[in-house]
Amino acid sequence: MKLYEFPPTRSIRVRWTLQELGVPFESEQVRLPLGENRTPEFLKLNPAGKLPVLVDGDLVLNESVAIVLYLADKFPQKQLFPTALRERAEAYRWLLFAATDLEQPLWRIARNEFVYPEAERVAADIPIARHEARQAAGIVDAHLDGASFMVGERVSVVDFVMAYTLDWAETAGCLDGCASAKAYLERMYARPQAALRITEALQQAGIG
């Protein structure tokens, strides 16, 4: 398998899953600041020009949540996704919540702070998006009160996705008052096979 990645993108979620699985993979760095995601070669893998991309034989798969679900299914013996119907339903719920309610306002903050060209940024949207992200983070925080993991009694790919997204929320200043979520972050990133935190990944890449 080959993972096309670059920190601090969502490719962190996939790397974390691969490291927890303990399976061999090849890393291909796609340096976004140099526009390597817009080359004809990379656009053949993902026409959207986004990371991550996983190549496994003749399968080319993008979208980080789809990739981690694929990996959990490919290696069922590692038990990184629930098998019971109710827990699977909860897992899908939190994966979708992370990708929509929590992540989307974080993207709006990032786009209007540094992603969009300066002339296209809407500064007034930043406090609105930050408020929405804090509301979503508060829901996760309440869920984690007294819970070790997002779903059930063992770690799953849901945790790798949610921990990364909460880490993003923290870097954006959206975890104020979320003691349970912050404690969860510390536990998750203390795991031996955890990926880098976003700030560490930025430093490693020479960004920020």
Contacts in CASP RR format, 6 or more apart in sequence:
PFRMAT RR
TARGET T0000
AUTHOR 0000-0000-0000
METHOD contacts of the structure
MODEL  1
MKLYEFPPTRSIRVRWTLQELGVPFESEQVRLPLGENRTPEFLKLNPAGK
LPVLVDGDLVLNESVAIVLYLADKFPQKQLFPTALRERAEAYRWLLFAAT
DLEQPLWRIARNEFVYPEAERVAADIPIARHEARQAAGIVDAHLDGASFM
VGERVSVVDFVMAYTLDWAETAGCLDGCASAKAYLERMYARPQAALRITE
ALQQAGIG
1 18 0 8 1.000
1 23 0 8 1.000
1 24 0 8 1.000
1 25 0 8 1.000
1 26 0 8 1.000
1 54 0 8 1.000
1 55 0 8 1.000
1 56 0 8 1.000
1 57 0 8 1.000
2 25 0 8 1.000
2 26 0 8 1.000
2 27 0 8 1.000
2 28 0 8 1.000
2 54 0 8 1.000
2 55 0 8 1.000
2 56 0 8 1.000
3 11 0 8 1.000
3 14 0 8 1.000
3 15 0 8 1.000
3 18 0 8 1.000
3 25 0 8 1.000
3 26 0 8 1.000
3 27 0 8 1.000
3 28 0 8 1.000
3 52 0 8 1.000
3 53 0 8 1.000
3 54 0 8 1.000
4 11 0 8 1.000
4 28 0 8 1.000
4 30 0 8 1.000
4 42 0 8 1.000
4 45 0 8 1.000
4 46 0 8 1.000
4 51 0 8 1.000
4 52 0 8 1.000
4 53 0 8 1.000
4 54 0 8 1.000
4 55 0 8 1.000
5 11 0 8 1.000
5 12 0 8 1.000
5 14 0 8 1.000
5 15 0 8 1.000
5 27 0 8 1.000
5 28 0 8 1.000
5 29 0 8 1.000
5 30 0 8 1.000
5 51 0 8 1.000
5 52 0 8 1.000
6 29 0 8 1.000
6 30 0 8 1.000
6 31 0 8 1.000
6 32 0 8 1.000
6 37 0 8 1.000
6 51 0 8 1.000
6 205 0 8 1.000
7 196 0 8 1.000
7 198 0 8 1.000
7 201 0 8 1.000
7 202 0 8 1.000
7 204 0 8 1.000
7 205 0 8 1.000
8 198 0 8 1.000
8 201 0 8 1.000
8 202 0 8 1.000
8 205 0 8 1.000
8 207 0 8 1.000
9 32 0 8 1.000
9 50 0 8 1.000
9 51 0 8 1.000
9 52 0 8 1.000
10 51 0 8 1.000
10 52 0 8 1.000
10 64 0 8 1.000
10 164 0 8 1.000
11 51 0 8 1.000
11 52 0 8 1.000
11 64 0 8 1.000
12 164 0 8 1.000
12 195 0 8 1.000
12 196 0 8 1.000
12 198 0 8 1.000
12 201 0 8 1.000
13 52 0 8 1.000
13 64 0 8 1.000
13 65 0 8 1.000
13 67 0 8 1.000
13 68 0 8 1.000
13 160 0 8 1.000
13 161 0 8 1.000
13 164 0 8 1.000
13 195 0 8 1.000
14 52 0 8 1.000
14 54 0 8 1.000
14 64 0 8 1.000
14 67 0 8 1.000
14 68 0 8 1.000
14 71 0 8 1.000
15 27 0 8 1.000
15 195 0 8 1.000
16 160 0 8 1.000
16 163 0 8 1.000
16 164 0 8 1.000
16 193 0 8 1.000
16 194 0 8 1.000
16 195 0 8 1.000
17 67 0 8 1.000
17 68 0 8 1.000
17 71 0 8 1.000
17 72 0 8 1.000
17 80 0 8 1.000
17 157 0 8 1.000
17 160 0 8 1.000
18 25 0 8 1.000
18 71 0 8 1.000
19 193 0 8 1.000
19 194 0 8 1.000
19 195 0 8 1.000
20 78 0 8 1.000
20 80 0 8 1.000
20 155 0 8 1.000
20 160 0 8 1.000
20 191 0 8 1.000
20 193 0 8 1.000
21 71 0 8 1.000
21 75 0 8 1.000
21 78 0 8 1.000
21 80 0 8 1.000
22 193 0 8 1.000
23 75 0 8 1.000
30 36 0 8 1.000
30 37 0 8 1.000
30 42 0 8 1.000
30 51 0 8 1.000
32 51 0 8 1.000
33 207 0 8 1.000
36 42 0 8 1.000
37 49 0 8 1.000
37 50 0 8 1.000
37 51 0 8 1.000
38 49 0 8 1.000
42 49 0 8 1.000
42 53 0 8 1.000
43 49 0 8 1.000
45 53 0 8 1.000
45 55 0 8 1.000
45 60 0 8 1.000
45 62 0 8 1.000
46 53 0 8 1.000
46 60 0 8 1.000
46 62 0 8 1.000
48 62 0 8 1.000
50 62 0 8 1.000
52 62 0 8 1.000
52 64 0 8 1.000
52 67 0 8 1.000
53 60 0 8 1.000
53 61 0 8 1.000
53 62 0 8 1.000
54 60 0 8 1.000
54 61 0 8 1.000
54 62 0 8 1.000
54 67 0 8 1.000
54 70 0 8 1.000
54 71 0 8 1.000
55 61 0 8 1.000
56 70 0 8 1.000
56 74 0 8 1.000
61 67 0 8 1.000
61 70 0 8 1.000
64 161 0 8 1.000
65 95 0 8 1.000
65 98 0 8 1.000
65 99 0 8 1.000
65 161 0 8 1.000
68 157 0 8 1.000
68 160 0 8 1.000
68 161 0 8 1.000
69 81 0 8 1.000
69 95 0 8 1.000
69 157 0 8 1.000
71 80 0 8 1.000
71 157 0 8 1.000
72 78 0 8 1.000
72 80 0 8 1.000
72 81 0 8 1.000
72 156 0 8 1.000
72 157 0 8 1.000
73 81 0 8 1.000
79 154 0 8 1.000
80 155 0 8 1.000
80 156 0 8 1.000
80 157 0 8 1.000
81 88 0 8 1.000
81 91 0 8 1.000
81 156 0 8 1.000
81 157 0 8 1.000
81 158 0 8 1.000
82 88 0 8 1.000
82 90 0 8 1.000
82 91 0 8 1.000
82 151 0 8 1.000
82 152 0 8 1.000
82 156 0 8 1.000
87 151 0 8 1.000
87 152 0 8 1.000
90 150 0 8 1.000
90 151 0 8 1.000
90 152 0 8 1.000
91 150 0 8 1.000
91 151 0 8 1.000
91 156 0 8 1.000
91 158 0 8 1.000
94 143 0 8 1.000
94 150 0 8 1.000
94 151 0 8 1.000
94 158 0 8 1.000
94 162 0 8 1.000
95 157 0 8 1.000
95 158 0 8 1.000
95 161 0 8 1.000
97 136 0 8 1.000
97 139 0 8 1.000
97 140 0 8 1.000
98 158 0 8 1.000
98 161 0 8 1.000
98 162 0 8 1.000
98 165 0 8 1.000
99 161 0 8 1.000
99 165 0 8 1.000
101 136 0 8 1.000
101 139 0 8 1.000
102 133 0 8 1.000
102 136 0 8 1.000
102 137 0 8 1.000
102 140 0 8 1.000
102 165 0 8 1.000
102 166 0 8 1.000
102 169 0 8 1.000
103 165 0 8 1.000
103 168 0 8 1.000
105 129 0 8 1.000
105 130 0 8 1.000
105 132 0 8 1.000
105 133 0 8 1.000
105 136 0 8 1.000
106 129 0 8 1.000
106 133 0 8 1.000
106 165 0 8 1.000
106 168 0 8 1.000
106 169 0 8 1.000
106 172 0 8 1.000
106 174 0 8 1.000
108 125 0 8 1.000
108 126 0 8 1.000
108 129 0 8 1.000
109 126 0 8 1.000
109 129 0 8 1.000
109 130 0 8 1.000
109 133 0 8 1.000
109 172 0 8 1.000
110 172 0 8 1.000
111 121 0 8 1.000
112 121 0 8 1.000
112 122 0 8 1.000
112 123 0 8 1.000
112 125 0 8 1.000
112 126 0 8 1.000
112 129 0 8 1.000
113 121 0 8 1.000
113 126 0 8 1.000
130 172 0 8 1.000
130 173 0 8 1.000
130 174 0 8 1.000
133 169 0 8 1.000
133 172 0 8 1.000
133 174 0 8 1.000
134 174 0 8 1.000
134 175 0 8 1.000
134 176 0 8 1.000
137 166 0 8 1.000
137 169 0 8 1.000
137 174 0 8 1.000
137 175 0 8 1.000
137 178 0 8 1.000
137 181 0 8 1.000
138 178 0 8 1.000
138 181 0 8 1.000
140 162 0 8 1.000
140 166 0 8 1.000
140 178 0 8 1.000
140 181 0 8 1.000
141 175 0 8 1.000
141 177 0 8 1.000
141 178 0 8 1.000
141 179 0 8 1.000
141 180 0 8 1.000
141 181 0 8 1.000
142 180 0 8 1.000
143 150 0 8 1.000
144 150 0 8 1.000
144 180 0 8 1.000
144 181 0 8 1.000
144 183 0 8 1.000
144 184 0 8 1.000
145 180 0 8 1.000
146 180 0 8 1.000
148 187 0 8 1.000
149 155 0 8 1.000
149 156 0 8 1.000
149 158 0 8 1.000
149 159 0 8 1.000
150 156 0 8 1.000
150 158 0 8 1.000
150 159 0 8 1.000
150 162 0 8 1.000
151 158 0 8 1.000
155 191 0 8 1.000
159 188 0 8 1.000
160 188 0 8 1.000
160 195 0 8 1.000
163 184 0 8 1.000
163 185 0 8 1.000
163 188 0 8 1.000
163 189 0 8 1.000
164 195 0 8 1.000
164 198 0 8 1.000
166 175 0 8 1.000
166 181 0 8 1.000
166 184 0 8 1.000
166 185 0 8 1.000
167 185 0 8 1.000
167 189 0 8 1.000
167 197 0 8 1.000
167 198 0 8 1.000
168 198 0 8 1.000
169 175 0 8 1.000
169 181 0 8 1.000
170 182 0 8 1.000
170 185 0 8 1.000
171 198 0 8 1.000
171 199 0 8 1.000
175 181 0 8 1.000
175 182 0 8 1.000
188 194 0 8 1.000
189 197 0 8 1.000
195 201 0 8 1.000
196 204 0 8 1.000
202 208 0 8 1.000
END
